Amino acid sequence: MTKRLLIATALAAALLGGCTIHYHQHHAPPPPAGGSGDPKAPRVIISNGNISVDQDVLRFAKDQTNVTITWRLEGKGGKLTFPENGVVFERAADGEIVDCKRSQDNTVFTCVNRHSRPGVYRYGINVNEDGKPLKPLDPYVWND
C-alpha cells in the first residue's frame, strides 16, 4: 500500500510540476484582432486622452517591400499633433524600418518598411493634445 501511495504521490507531483512550465514568446505579438484596416495607412485615434490605432498589429506579407507606412491623426482638428518622436521603433528595427519623419503640420508621420527580413518590431506612438504629451502606445509591425 505504501509503495502505491508513493508512486501516486510522485506522479501527481510530476503532473502538477509540469503545469508550472510556461512558454513565452518574447517577440511575437498577439494575433491581429479584426485586421480590417490597411497596414500602410493606420489611423491614430485619441479618445479620452488615450491613444489607439485602428490596427494593433500592422502585418505585411513577404512581397510587400519598401512600403511607406503613413500614420494619420484623426479628429480634434489642430489640437492633436505628433512630436518629433511621434513614431519611434525599437532598436531591432534598425535598417528595417527607415526614413521616419513627420509632416509640416505635425498631423502625419511616415516611415518606410524595407521588409528585407521577417520579424516583429515594437514601436511607440507619441501624441500631444493641446501641446501636452499623452501616454504613449506600443503596437507592432509584423513582417512575414
C-alpha positions, -999 to 999 in steps of 0.1 A, spaced: 0 0 0 28 24 9 45 17 -24 13 26 -44 8 57 -24 45 67 -30 41 62 -68 8 81 -69 23 110 -50 53 111 -73 31 110 -104 8 138 -90 39 159 -82 53 154 -117 19 163 -133 15 194 -112 51 204 -117 46 203 -154 17 228 -150 42 255 -138 62 255 -171 51 284 -194 61 290 -229 67 327 -236 71 343 -270 92 374 -263 90 389 -298 57 378 -313 26 400 -308 -9 387 -301 -27 376 -333 -42 405 -352 -77 414 -340 -100 425 -367 -73 433 -392 -97 452 -414 -76 483 -418 -48 490 -443 -14 483 -427 0 511 -449 -24 537 -435 -31 532 -398 -54 557 -382 -43 571 -349 -74 578 -327 -75 598 -294 -103 591 -271 -105 604 -235 -68 612 -236 -58 577 -247 -40 568 -279 -53 539 -300 -46 527 -336 -72 510 -358 -48 481 -360 -26 469 -331 -5 449 -355 5 462 -389 11 429 -408 30 429 -441 32 399 -465 65 387 -478 61 405 -512 54 439 -495 88 456 -496 98 492 -494 63 502 -483 56 537 -469 35 535 -437 15 566 -431 0 573 -396 -27 600 -395 -41 616 -365 -79 616 -365 -102 643 -351 -100 673 -329 -86 695 -357 -54 712 -348 -54 701 -311 -36 668 -318 0 668 -331 29 644 -334 61 655 -316 94 649 -333 94 614 -318 59 607 -330 67 572 -342 98 555 -327 108 519 -334 128 497 -311 165 491 -319 158 457 -335 141 476 -364 173 495 -373 178 493 -410 144 476 -415 121 505 -407 138 537 -420 133 573 -430 107 582 -403 95 618 -404 65 639 -396 46 662 -419 49 700 -418 16 704 -400 26 676 -375 -5 655 -381 10 628 -403 40 606 -396 56 583 -422 83 555 -422 95 531 -449 93 494 -442 121 479 -462 109 444 -452 142 428 -461 138 401 -434 109 387 -414 104 399 -379 82 416 -353 90 451 -344 75 471 -315 72 508 -319 59 537 -298 33 563 -309 36 596 -292 9 623 -295 4 657 -280 -30 670 -272 -31 708 -268 7 707 -265 7 682 -237 20 646 -242 -4 617 -238 6 583 -225 24 565 -254 11 534 -271 33 505 -282 19 484 -310 38 462 -336 48 459 -372 49 422 -383 69 413 -414 60 378 -426 
